[in-house]
């Protein structure tokens, strides 16, 4: 695919005429969204008229960027490194270098965007340093609300919050520091959504694998389900819940039906 021009990327992403972690960009503003007037009826997001910030540098975030741009969504990606700029820019996405743990970086990223319809966050830390799972996500959540984002999709993990009993005990014990911090971010997102009216969806994937998409991954509200899932499938489900209003306000586990840790009966959450 041929590289995308700087002007085109600025236009796709509703950017101001300033730069963060890159060269100067042209100032391009897009027309007001249809239905953006006060009191307009809420509906599913239109990919061709939707400006999304994706926060995260891992495989799920990259797959979300690939899949959303393929659908026509205008994507801006926040990562701590510029290493993947050459992968993102040919997609029509814009990479902004920033750390979600730094207030200044978060503010600059949101200031850089003229409009932000939605945020997808996949950021997380490690058991040794899980601050990004709580502090980083909370900074993004609060900044998104301040910016006027319509929706926030937070990707955490099975084992978080009321799904703590789902993973095998030995797995939970290893991941406990991370899962406890993710739970703080989930609760803050619910609070902000209640206070502001911002829509949200929480997606809790099972154990992540890097193999190609299987197409057999599903969502469920059942908090006892646990299993594996491929990153590309997680990204597909994240894109689905982002663009559909049916999942708004839901906390959903994501697993591959063919890779469950056991074979429980559970109800799937259907978006169609």
N, C-alpha and C positions, 0 to 999 in steps of 0.2 A: 504494500500500500504506500502511496506517495506521501511524503511529509505534509502536514497540515500547516498552512501559513499562520503566522502570529496573529494577523488581523482576523482570520477566520476563527481561531481559538478564542480570541477576545470577544468576538461576536457571539459565539456559541455559549459562552459562559457568563455573559452579562457583566463583564469586568469593567472596573474603572480604569482610567488612564494612568495607572501607577503599577509598580511591580513589587513583588515580595520574593526574594530568592531568585530573581531572573531579570532580564532586560526590560526596557520600557515597552508597553503595549499600547495599541491604539485605543481610543475611547469610543466604545460602541455600546449604545443602549438599545434594548429591545422594547417592543411595544408592550403596553400593559396586557396582562393575561386576561383572556375572556373570563368573566365571572369574578374578577378580582375586586369589584366594587363592594362596599360594605353591605352586609346582609345577603350577598349572593349565595345561592344554594351550594352546598358542598357536594363534590362528586369525585370520582376517580381522577387521579392525576393524568394529564395528557403528556405523554413522553416528549412530543415535539415542542411543548411549551413549558418545560419543567427544568428548573435549575437546581442541581443537587450537589451538596458537598459530601464527599466520601472521605472519612478520616480513618487512616490505617495503612500500614505498609506491607501487610502480609498477603498470603495467597487469596484469602476470601475478598479482601478489599480490591485487589487487582482484578479478580474475576468479576466483581460487581461493576467495576469501571468498564471492563470489556463488554459486558452484557448490556449495561445501561446505554453506553454510547451506540451500540449496535441497534438499540431500539429508538435512537434519536434523542435521548436525554442529554442535556447540557451538563457536563460533569466537571467539577473542580475537585482535585484530590490533594489532601493534606497529608504529607509524610515527613518524617524527621530527616530523610536523606533525599538527595537529588538523583540517586543511582538509577531510578526507574523512569526518569524523564524521557529517555529515548523510546521506552515502551508506550508511555501514556500519550505523548503528543501526537504520534501518528493516528491515534484513535479519535483525536479531536478533543481530548481532555487536557486540562491545564493542571500542572503540578505546582503546588505552593509548599515551600519548605517551612515546616513549623512543628513545634513540640506541644502537644496538648497540655502538658504540665506547666507550660509557661504562659501566664496571663497575656503577656504582650504578643506572643505568637498567635494565640487564639483570636485576640482582638484584631490583629492585622489581617488574618485570613478572612474574617467576616467583613471587615471594612473593605477589603479588596473586591468583594462581590457586590454588585449593585443590588441583586436580589438573591435570596436563598429560599427556595420553596420547601426543601427538605434536607435533612442530614442523615447519613448512614454512618454509624461508628462501629468499627470492628477492633478498635484499639484495645490493647491489654498489656499487662506486664508479666512478671514471672513470680513464682513462689518466693524468691529472694527479694524481689522489689515489685510488689503489686500495686503501687500507687496509681499507675495509669488506669487500672481497672476501675478505681473509684474517682480519685481526684481529676484525672484527665478527662474521663467521660462526663463528670459533673460540670467541669468548666465548659465543655462543648454544649451540654444540655442547656445550661443557663445562658450561654451566648446565643444559641439558636433561638431561644425564646425571646431574648432581647432584640434580635434581628427581625423577628416576625415570621420565622419559619412555620409552615403549616404542619410539618410532620417530622418526627424523629424516630428512626429505626435503630435500635440498640441491639447489637449482637453480643450475647454473653456466653453462657454455657449451661448444658444440663449439669445439675448439681448446685446451681445457684438458687438461693431463696427456698421456696417451698418444694423444689425438686431435689433437695439435699439427699434424700434417701434413694434416689434413682441410681447413681453410680455404685459400683462395688465399693465396699468400705475402704479397701486399700487405695483405690484411686481417689476417693474423696479426701482421704487423709493427706495424700501428697499435694493435692490441688487446693486444700482448704484455705490457705492464705489468699489465693487469687479469687476463689469463689465467694469468700466473705466480702471482699472489696467490690466484686461485681454486683453483689446484692445491694450494696449501698448506692451504686449508680442506678440500679433498677428502681429502687424506692424513691430516689430523688427525681427520676424521670416521671414517675407517677404523680409526685407532688406538683412538679412544674406543670404537667399537663392539666391537672385538676385546677390549679390556680389560673392558668392562662388560656385554657381551651386548645392548646397545641395537641394535635393528634400524636399518638405514639404506637409503636409495635415493638415488643421485645421478642427476639428470636434466640432460642437456646439450642445450639447444635450439640450433637453428641461428639464422640471422638473423631477428630478430623483426619482425613486421608487425602493424599495428593493425586490419586489416580483420576482418569477422565470421568466426566459426568456419567452417572448410570441412568438417570431419569426415573429411578424408583424411590427417590426421597420424598418424604411426606411431612406435614405439620400436624401437630396434635396439641390439644390443651391438657392432655393427660400428663401429670407431673411424675408418674412412676416409670415412664418409658425411658429406656437407655439403649444406646447402640452406637454404631459408627456411621459416618456420612462423609462424602467426598466434598472437598472445598468448592468445587465448581457447582455442585448441587446446592450447597448452602447459599451460594451467590444467587442462583436462579430463584430460590425461595425468597431470599431477601428482596430481589427485584420485584417479584410478584406481590409481596405484601406492601412494598413501597407504593406501587402504582394502583393498588386496589384499596378502596376504603373499607372493605369487608372485614379486614383484620384489625382495624383501628381499636385501640384499647385492649388488645389481646396480648397474652404472654404465651408463646408457642414453642414447644420443643420440636426439634428438627432431627429426624433420623432416616436412615435408609431401611426400608421394609425388609430387605434381604440381608441386613447386617445388624439385627437386633441381638442384644446380649442374651435374651431369652425370647420366648414367643408369646407375649401377653396379648390379650384382646384389648384393643383400644380404638377409640373413635378418631378418625382423621378429621382434620379441619380443612374444609373445602373452600377454596376461593371462588370457584366457578359457580 
